[in-house]
Amino acid sequence: MSDLPGPVVRLEAIRKAYPGVVALDHVDLALRPGRVHVLAGENGAGKSTLIRVLAGLVGPDEGRIEIDGADALADRTLFGRIAYVPQELNLFGPMSVAENMFMPFAATGFGRLTLSRGGMRRAATALIERFGIHAGPDDRVDTISVPDQQLLQIARAAGRAAFDVLILDEPTSSLTASETAHLFRIVRELRAAGCAIVFVSHKMDEIFDLGDDVTVLRNGRSVGSYEMAAMTEHSLVQLMAGSAIALEERFQPRGAGDVAADPILSVRGLSGPGFHDISFELRRGEILGFAGLVGAGRSELMQSIFGYRPTRQGECLFEGRALPRGRPDRSVARGMVYLSEERKHHGIFPRLSLRENISLGILDQLARGGVIASAREGERVATVMRDFDVRSSSADKKIMFLSGGNQQKAIIGRAMARRPRLLIFDEPTKGIDIGTKFQIYRIMQRLAEEGVGIILVSSEMTELQRCASRIITMYEGRINGSFDQATTPADTLVGAIVGAGEKRHAA
Amino acid sequence: MPLETTVAAPRRGIALRGIAAHLLGNPLGGVTAALIIIFVAASLLSPYFLTGFNLMIIARSLAFVGLVTIGQSVLMILGELDLSVGAIGGLAGIAGGVLMVQLGLDPWLALLLCVMLGGLCGWINGTLVTRLRLHSLVLTIGMAGVYGGIILVVTKGVAITSIPGDIAFLGRGAIGGVPVPFVILLVCLAVVAFVMQRTPLGRYVYAIGSNADAARMLGIRVNAIRTGAFVTAGVLSAVAGMLMVARLGSAQPSIGETWVLAPIAAAVIGGVATTGGLGSPLGAVLGAVIIGIIENIIVLFGISPYWQSVVSGGIVVLAISFDAIARRAMAREN
């Protein structure tokens, strides 16, 4: 790398320990202007901590941070040169797009005592166009779509004042393919302008599409820094996992979908907010994939089948009997589980412990004479933590202090622990490292082979192709295709997802 | 020797920190420590404090706010609040007066009906909150006006006297030296605390308070549990109201007027978060005990009772400040 420009930021021998765990141990990182630097590693490898140290949010226990050759730990104003876009949305919902972009107003020059609304609106309009946000400057942020909020958050960090480094932590997790492409165009512009970009993603295609350099972290240590050009997907995964993973492995349940048997779920002419006239059948022992763009109505449909959202007409038969509408408790009582894509809003109970979070789904099974049997609870929770590789110094730790990946593994474990007969998984591997992903695929496969019916909603084509027996595609609230996974080429699926052509049946 | 001192000093530091961490780690640690300190201080400051007579006075007067505190703390853990609990207690008391004195009903039957009336008021609150998705704080301000208004309509502000002596034992009696209202408080607390700590239902209450949407997704019957908690709070308030009638021997329209803010303050002192999901009824009642002792000290010292709310308000501010500091320390640890 000798012909490259010198690094604008250099982290040396960073160490950061929390009680019971060393999050970072002698990690080095050098960021060069005009390069996209990927941070790769499994959940809990230390990526988030490293980012927080880099952004100046967390002080390291040991080590040195140089920004433009000066010691940033001595002069903390230097961290102002680093723009950070966190993974989770943190916007002011009831305020306008423009206000969100330029808060704090005094710092952005749009008002010390009074707001200059006109100037702010003009500046916001320019950023909205540049970042392709589908919203006006005066729209309330809580009324625009999640992908637009994500883009707004990026625009807020990247659009204002001069910065040398832009940190993007899983920026595409709720973006559609075209929105991702748009974001990547913006990132390339920034790179061409000489900005150093730190990029964290679990999606291999994105890493290889955008990355120039990569630093691999494993268990809080830096495995090494490499040029992307010298890496293959296989070698990168190997470095991250520290062991061999067969990327081409497939997880279709054997003997899937006995056509002669009664379906476990049949949906007939179901309509509701966000979807229209949906009919399909799920057979016992089958993994049925649902593909589509973000906003195609898949989550709305699944939540309505489950009873969480209202329906207007149509019916759902679960094991031959109608599911009452609007009663998720009845659906659960009859053996159905839905795992939402929105971990923060629909998944975790932040103030409860990890143990309580896991056992909540199976308390009825743990109670003896109406009283929770603590010993049994402890055993079951320990089993779930072991089976799903949930890492925490203690089961009594509040779940909000765990990493996102560990939270996700905990609630997947909770869903599986109920031993349901029908599982609906909505983006179950969002933000999860590849090793754990494969573990979840293996468990889904095993459950399906035991006769459980599984619906898998996913935006990752590779995930659907690895696991699903059949794939249904949805476009703008309607089913526009049904495909036998084994015989369908990927481009046919992608065509259906983006709504190209007429309704098709390749199965 | 110098070596020994350098080794010994940090060890003592670690021991102290261990105790502190244990107190911080146990959710009831803070309120228990505060209670012990206040109890010891009161005993040292006044020779009258630690007498059987005085402790009985504290226990008896504590029981009423304590009962309301149990119900309010469950609602707060659930993420709700009921500002009409005082009015429900008062309404139950007045209804008792009307049934027993003006209609001549059997006192025990009247008692039962009044407690059921409290449950009905709670059910109305809960149903309006869940069905119309109203904010419980705003709704119960309105309902407090409604229930309180009915009291005035029925009594025109005049107490209903000559309550039958049959039930006087409930308010004035003692079992083995312990005032009956306090015994009833302990029984109710034991039942509610057991449900909250050891049964799935109690765990669901914490879950709903922590994340109601996630609870519904998990198949927990969120609305039924919410309504049930309002009914529980209404029943407990009505019990407190009836005990007060039994103690006074008359149904005063002012019963329950002071039962709104004190239980919330007690719950907060006892570690119940105003945002839901944290704390316990036991902690809340310990908070009520702290307030009760402080009110008692004010009386013992002959301080003007007008100072009472200044002091108990100050205690609340102190308690939540300590709590916030402890929580920040815990977050750093994690």
Interface residues (C-beta under 8 A of the other chain):
Chain A: Y18 P19 F306 Y308 P328 D329 S331 V332 A333 Y338 S340 H345 H346 G347 I348 F349 P350 R351 L352 E356 S359 L360 G361 L363 D364 L366 A367 G370 V371 I372 K397 K398 F401
Chain B: R198 T199 P200 R203 Y204 Y206 A207 G209 S210 N211 D213 A214 A215 R216 M217 L218 G219 I220 R221 A273 G277 L278 A331 E333 N334
